[in-house]
Every structure is written in structure tokens, then in C-alpha cells.
Amino acid sequence: MTGEYKGPEGKSNKYELVVVAAQEARRLNDFYRRALATPPRRVTLEAVDRVFGGHVKYAIENDDESSI
């Protein structure tokens, strides 16, 4: 894993990376569980690599901050 993560708007956001990678790790876990297969390595590492590599498509929903 090399480089710096850039979100869809070209900005670096570590929190966003963690959230997207966590969702991808859950998806990978579900995939391997349904396929009755053993992942070749930890799914968290695979998820982070997939996010860094641009293989994960996602959209950011803007919540209304005034409702917090």
C-alpha cells in the first residue's frame, strides 16, 4: 500500500478512508463466508488496499449538520 488516499473530491480524509474500508471489509467477510472460502489474508488489509487502489466505488451522503 503506497501513496496517499484521495477521496472523490480529491481531498485527503483519513476518517473517510476508515469508514469506507470498514464497509468493504464487512462486504469481503460476507463474500468469503457465503463462498465457504478462506480469505488469502486479513480482510481488513485487503479492504484498505482495494480502497487505495480505487477498486471500491462509493458515494458520500451529506447529512444536515443542523440536526446534530
BARO-161904 format. One record per residue: y, x, z of N, C-alpha, C in turn. Coordinates in Angstrom, 2 decimals. Example, Ala and Ser with C-alpha at 12.3 -4.5 7.8 and 13.67 -1.06 7.14 Angstrom:
FIKOL; -5.69; 13.19; 7.80; -4.50; 12.30; 7.80; -3.30; 13.20; 7.80
FIKOL; -2.25; 12.85; 7.08; -1.06; 13.67; 7.14; 0.03; 12.90; 7.87
//
This chain:
FIKOL; -1.16; 0.84; 0.00; 0.00; 0.00; 0.00; 1.23; 0.89; 0.00
FIKOL; 2.00; 0.79; -1.04; 3.20; 1.60; -1.13; 4.38; 0.73; -1.51
FIKOL; 5.55; 1.25; -1.32; 6.75; 0.54; -1.72; 7.28; -0.36; -0.62
FIKOL; 8.31; -1.08; -0.95; 8.94; -1.99; -0.01; 8.80; -3.40; -0.55
FIKOL; 8.47; -4.33; 0.32; 8.31; -5.72; -0.09; 9.66; -6.31; -0.48
FIKOL; 9.69; -6.99; -1.60; 10.88; -7.71; -2.05; 10.47; -9.15; -2.30
FIKOL; 11.16; -10.06; -1.66; 10.88; -11.48; -1.83; 11.34; -11.99; -3.19
FIKOL; 11.21; -13.29; -3.41; 11.57; -13.85; -4.71; 13.04; -13.69; -5.06
FIKOL; 13.90; -13.53; -4.07; 15.32; -13.36; -4.33; 15.71; -11.88; -4.37
FIKOL; 14.72; -10.98; -4.33; 14.97; -9.55; -4.40; 15.41; -8.94; -3.09
FIKOL; 15.30; -9.70; -2.00; 15.72; -9.21; -0.69; 14.50; -8.81; 0.13
FIKOL; 14.66; -7.80; 0.96; 13.59; -7.35; 1.84; 13.60; -8.20; 3.11
FIKOL; 12.45; -8.80; 3.44; 12.37; -9.64; 4.62; 10.98; -9.46; 5.23
FIKOL; 10.89; -8.71; 6.31; 9.59; -8.41; 6.92; 8.95; -9.65; 7.52
FIKOL; 9.75; -10.53; 8.10; 9.21; -11.76; 8.69; 8.55; -12.61; 7.60
FIKOL; 9.21; -12.73; 6.47; 8.66; -13.49; 5.35; 7.35; -12.88; 4.88
FIKOL; 7.29; -11.56; 4.80; 6.06; -10.87; 4.41; 4.92; -11.23; 5.36
FIKOL; 5.19; -11.21; 6.66; 4.16; -11.51; 7.65; 3.66; -12.94; 7.51
FIKOL; 4.57; -13.87; 7.32; 4.18; -15.28; 7.20; 3.35; -15.51; 5.94
FIKOL; 3.79; -14.97; 4.82; 3.06; -15.15; 3.56; 1.70; -14.46; 3.63
FIKOL; 1.65; -13.25; 4.18; 0.37; -12.53; 4.29; -0.59; -13.25; 5.23
FIKOL; -0.08; -13.85; 6.30; -0.94; -14.60; 7.22; -1.55; -15.81; 6.52
FIKOL; -0.76; -16.51; 5.73; -1.28; -17.66; 4.98; -2.31; -17.21; 3.95
FIKOL; -2.07; -16.09; 3.30; -3.02; -15.57; 2.33; -4.31; -15.12; 3.02
FIKOL; -4.20; -14.54; 4.20; -5.40; -14.13; 4.95; -6.25; -15.35; 5.33
FIKOL; -5.59; -16.43; 5.72; -6.33; -17.67; 6.02; -7.04; -18.19; 4.78
FIKOL; -6.35; -18.12; 3.64; -6.95; -18.58; 2.38; -8.16; -17.72; 2.02
FIKOL; -8.03; -16.39; 2.17; -9.14; -15.48; 1.88; -10.31; -15.72; 2.82
FIKOL; -10.03; -15.92; 4.11; -11.10; -16.22; 5.07; -11.86; -17.46; 4.66
FIKOL; -11.14; -18.50; 4.27; -11.77; -19.74; 3.84; -12.62; -19.51; 2.59
FIKOL; -12.09; -18.72; 1.65; -12.84; -18.43; 0.42; -14.17; -17.73; 0.73
FIKOL; -14.11; -16.68; 1.54; -15.33; -15.94; 1.86; -16.31; -16.79; 2.67
FIKOL; -15.80; -17.63; 3.53; -16.66; -18.50; 4.33; -17.39; -19.49; 3.42
FIKOL; -16.66; -20.09; 2.48; -17.29; -21.06; 1.58; -18.27; -20.40; 0.61
FIKOL; -17.97; -19.16; 0.21; -18.85; -18.44; -0.71; -20.02; -17.79; 0.01
FIKOL; -20.04; -17.91; 1.34; -21.08; -17.27; 2.15; -21.16; -15.78; 1.86
FIKOL; -20.01; -15.16; 1.70; -19.93; -13.74; 1.37; -19.22; -12.98; 2.48
FIKOL; -19.49; -11.70; 2.53; -18.82; -10.83; 3.49; -17.67; -10.13; 2.78
FIKOL; -16.46; -10.21; 3.33; -15.34; -9.52; 2.68; -15.57; -8.01; 2.64
FIKOL; -15.13; -7.34; 1.57; -15.34; -5.90; 1.46; -14.54; -5.11; 2.49
FIKOL; -13.46; -5.68; 3.00; -12.66; -5.06; 4.06; -11.92; -6.17; 4.80
FIKOL; -11.16; -5.81; 5.79; -10.46; -6.81; 6.58; -9.55; -7.66; 5.70
FIKOL; -9.64; -8.97; 5.87; -8.86; -9.86; 5.01; -7.37; -9.72; 5.24
FIKOL; -6.96; -9.28; 6.43; -5.52; -9.09; 6.66; -4.98; -7.96; 5.79
FIKOL; -5.73; -6.88; 5.65; -5.31; -5.79; 4.77; -5.29; -6.22; 3.31
FIKOL; -6.30; -6.96; 2.93; -6.37; -7.47; 1.56; -5.18; -8.39; 1.28
FIKOL; -4.84; -9.24; 2.23; -3.74; -10.18; 2.05; -2.41; -9.44; 1.90
FIKOL; -2.16; -8.45; 2.74; -0.91; -7.69; 2.64; -0.83; -6.96; 1.31
FIKOL; -1.93; -6.37; 0.87; -1.94; -5.69; -0.43; -1.67; -6.66; -1.57
FIKOL; -2.25; -7.86; -1.47; -2.04; -8.87; -2.52; -0.58; -9.32; -2.56
FIKOL; 0.04; -9.47; -1.40; 1.45; -9.87; -1.36; 2.32; -8.76; -1.93
FIKOL; 2.08; -7.52; -1.50; 2.85; -6.38; -2.02; 2.67; -6.23; -3.53
FIKOL; 1.47; -6.47; -4.01; 1.18; -6.31; -5.43; 1.68; -7.44; -6.31
FIKOL; 2.23; -8.48; -5.70; 2.76; -9.59; -6.48; 1.70; -10.57; -6.96
FIKOL; 0.53; -10.56; -6.35; -0.56; -11.44; -6.76; -0.54; -12.78; -6.05
FIKOL; 0.38; -12.95; -5.11; 0.45; -14.19; -4.34; 1.73; -14.92; -4.74
FIKOL; 1.57; -16.14; -5.24; 2.72; -16.96; -5.61; 3.07; -17.86; -4.44
FIKOL; 4.34; -17.94; -4.12; 4.78; -18.80; -3.03; 6.22; -19.22; -3.25
FIKOL; 6.60; -20.28; -2.57; 7.98; -20.78; -2.64; 8.50; -20.91; -1.21
FIKOL; 9.79; -20.71; -1.07; 10.42; -20.80; 0.24; 11.12; -22.14; 0.33
FIKOL; 10.79; -22.89; 1.38; 11.45; -24.16; 1.62; 12.58; -23.93; 2.60
FIKOL; 13.77; -24.32; 2.22; 14.92; -24.18; 3.11; 14.99; -25.38; 4.05
FIKOL; 14.82; -25.11; 5.34; 14.94; -26.16; 6.34; 16.41; -26.33; 6.69
FIKOL; 16.76; -27.52; 7.08; 18.13; -27.79; 7.52; 18.30; -27.16; 8.89
FIKOL; 19.14; -26.12; 8.99; 19.30; -25.39; 10.25; 19.98; -26.22; 11.31
FIKOL; 20.68; -27.28; 10.93; 21.38; -28.08; 11.93; 20.41; -28.91; 12.76
FIKOL; 19.16; -29.05; 12.32; 18.19; -29.83; 13.08; 17.48; -29.02; 14.15
FIKOL; 17.81; -27.74; 14.29; 17.16; -26.87; 15.28; 17.75; -27.09; 16.64
//
